[in-house]
């Protein structure tokens, strides 16, 4: 079994790589690719590390020479950065995944392609509960590019060229403090600040309602999605916890064993994008055995531990 992970030195990619490398029934060959490797992925024994630019055809030729049975495409440019650098954002978040999908299908027809999509495909929603059936209306190029990729993957699956699934992930916590290109970075920073006993200025109010998911839950979702049957849905909304910022703060404080010092803000744009979420109907994913995080304190414990 040959497996490729793109974005393998990133937050989610490195977590998935470590999990696969330390699983008894892991792949016979694990290939990791990213622009460069500076993190813990360099310590994964037995993995083939291939640094390079996935937007360059020559590099893709070399990368796909053997072909892969499973491709986890996790590499992307964060939404805020992609909005500011539109041309690079288009190349990385749209052109690149489309090229990867076509090359995967050409080199190994029927291969499994697991795509890390995003809740950004929904944009501003005016419903109380969201599901896979909720109409999409991306408010940022990031979400539009994710949605376009989903459509292509669904079409390739219809044609039998790929066995594809797109997972509409929320923001994951707790990302490293250095990762600031994500609009939802404040949702990770609050873990680091409370964990370190420092004051935190939240850009959104305590009442902001957000979707929360740990990296550990996202990794488990990716693995389960890769093993679903070919007749499974091609788009899936994974289970995420639905809670206010105040409720999450309370859970983090309970885990670290000390009260949190928070000053609440009222950034209208960030609140609209990340703090005005409807509830999630993840019954389709749960019916396929994907459970997500158990509760807020379990999520906080895992997020604070760095998995």
N, C-alpha and C positions, 0 to 999 in steps of 0.2 A: 504494500500500500504506500503510494507516494503522496505526500501531503505538502502543500505550499501555504505559508502564511505571509501575507503582505502587511506592511506596517508592524513587523514583528518586534521592533525595538520600542514600540510605543506602549502606552499604558495597558490597553486591552490585549494587544498582540503578544507582549511579553508574558502576560498572565496565561494566555492560551498556550504559548510555546512551552512554558514550564510544565503546565498540566499534561500536555501530550508527551513530552519527553520523559515524564515520571510516571506514566501509565503503563502497566504491564502489557497491555494489548495495544500499545502505541504503534505508530506507523513504522514500516520498515525503512523508510527514508523521509526525513523531515527537513524541508528546505525553508529557510527564513530569509526574507528580503526586506530591506529598508534602505533609505538614502545613506545611512551610516549606522554603525553599531557602537554605542557608547554605554549602554545600560547593561542590565543583568543578563540579557539574551546572549552576550558573549560567553557566558559561563555554562551554557547548555551543552552538555556532552553529547556527541554523536550527531548534532544537527549541522547541516550545511548552511553556512552563512554567506549570502550573496548580496553585498551592498551594491546599490546602483539606483538609477533613475528609471522608474517604470513608465515614464512618458517617452523614453527613447527606444525606438524600434530595435536597434542593435542589441541593447541590453535584454529586451524581451525575447529576441531570437535565442540568445544564450540561455536565458532562464528557462524557456519552455522546450528546450531540445529534448529532454526525456519525457515530458508530459506528466500530468498529475492526475491522481484519482479524486482528490479532494482539494479544492482551493478555498481558503478563507480569505476573503478580500476585506481587510480592515483599514488599509491606508487611506487617508483623506486629509484635506486641509480644513482646519476648524472654521466654523461658519462666519465668525467675526472677521477673521483674516481673509477668508475667501471673498467676503463682501468688499473689503478694502482693496484686494488685489484680484480683480475680476478675471483677467486673462489667465493668470496662474490657477485661480480657483476652478475655472472651466476645464483646463487641461488635467488637473489632478482629480477633481471630483466628478467629471463627466467623461471626457475623452479616455482617460486612463482605465476606469472600470469597464467601459464598453470594449476597449481593445483587449483587456484581460479576458473578458467573457468570450469574445470571438476566438481568441487564441486557445483558450481552454477547450472549447468545443471542437476546434480544428485538430488539436493535437491528441485529444482523447474524447471522442464523442460519447455523450452520456455521463461524463464526469460530474461529480457533485460540486456545485458552486454556491458557497454560503457567503452572502453579502451583508455587511453591517450597514443597514439603512438607518433611518432616523425618524423620530417623531416630528421632525421639522417638515415632513411632507404634508402635515395637516395645516400648518399655518395657524392663523387665528380661528378658533372654533367656537361656535355659539351653541353647543349642545351640552347636556349635563353628563353624558357618558360617551366615550369614544371607543371605536372598535375598528377592525379591518374594513368594515363596510362604510365607515364615515367618509364622506367626500373629502378629497384632498385639495388644498389651496395654499401652496407654499408661499411664505412671506419673505423668504430670502433665497438667493441663488443656491445656497447650500442645499436647502430642502428641494428645490426644483431639480437639481442635478441628481439627488438621491432618487426622486420619483421617476425621472427619465430612465435611470438605470434599472429600477424595479420593472418598468414596462418592458424593456428589452429582455431582461432575464425571464420574465413570464412568457414572452413570445418564443424565446429559444427553448424553453421547457415545453411549450405547446408543440413545437416542431420536433421535439425529441432530440435536439442537439445537445442540450444540457439537462441535468437534474438540478434545478436551481431553487433557492429560497432566499428571500430578503427579510431581514429581521429589523423591525422598526424600534431601535433602542432609544430610551431616554438618555439624558446625561448620566454618566457613571461617576460614582464617588468611591473613594476620595482620590481625585487625580493629584499628581505631584504639584507642589506649590509653584514650580517653574512653568507649568502649563497654563499660560494666561490667554491664549488665543481663542478659547471657548467663551461664548457669551455667558454660559452657565458656570463659569469658574468660581463664582461666589459660593456655589453649592458644595464645592470641595474645600474651599478655603475655610469654611466655618468649622469643619472637622479639625483641620490643622491648628487653628487658633484656639479652639476650646481645648483640644488635646494638650497644647503647650501652655495653657493657663493664661492666654493673652486676650486682650480686648479685641472685639471684632466689630467693625462698622458694616452692617449688612446694607446692601443697596436696595433691598426690597423690604416691605413691612413684615411683621411677625405673622400676619394673616395670609401671606402669600401661599397659595397651594401649589405644590410641586410634585413631580414624579421622581421617585428615588430608586436607584438600583445599584448594587455593589458590583465591583469587577468580578468577584467570585461567582455571583449569580449570572452575570453576562457570559462568562467562560462556560459555565455549565449549560447555558442556553445554546451557545454555539455548538458544543459537542452533541447535545441532543438533536439539534436541528440537522446536523450532518448525517445522522443515522435514521432520519425519517424516511419513510417509503416514498417512492417517486410520485405516488398519487396524492401526497400530502399537499397542503396549500403552498403556493409559491410566495405568499406574503403573510407574515405573521407578526402580531403585536405581542411581545413578551410581557409577562406579568411584571408590574412595577408597583411599589408601595406609593400610596397617595396620601400625602400629609402636608400640614402647614410647616413653615419654617420654625415656628414656635414649638411644634410637636417634635420636630427633628432635633432642635436644640435640647429639649428636655431629655430625649433618649441619649444623646451624646453625653450630656452632663451626668446622667445616671451611670453610664459605662465608665467614665473617667473618675467618678466619685467626687466631683466638686462642681459648684455652681458656675454657670457661664456668664460672662460679662459682654452683653450685646447692646449695641446702639442701632436702632432700626431706622432705615431710610425709606424713601418712597420714589425710586426711579420708575417712572411710568412705563418706559420702554421695556426694561428688563422684567418688570412685573407682568406686563402684557405677554411677553414671549415665554417666560419661564415660571411665573407665579400666578397664573390665572388658568391653570389646567383643569379640565373636566376629569371625572373619574374614568377608570379604564375597565372595559369589559374584555378580559383576557381569557374568556372561557374556551376559545378555540385552542389557544396554546396550552392551557391547563388540561384540556381533554387529550392532548398529545403527550402529557406527562411532564410538561415544563412548569415548574413550581415558582421560581423566583425566590426572593428573600422572604424569610418567615415573618419577621416583624421589624420594627424600627430599631430596637435595641440590638437584635442580631445583626442587622445591617451595619449599625454604628460600630459594633465590636469588630466585625470583619474589616470595615473601611479603615478604622484606626490602626489595625494591626498590619496594614499593608498586604493583607492576604497571607 
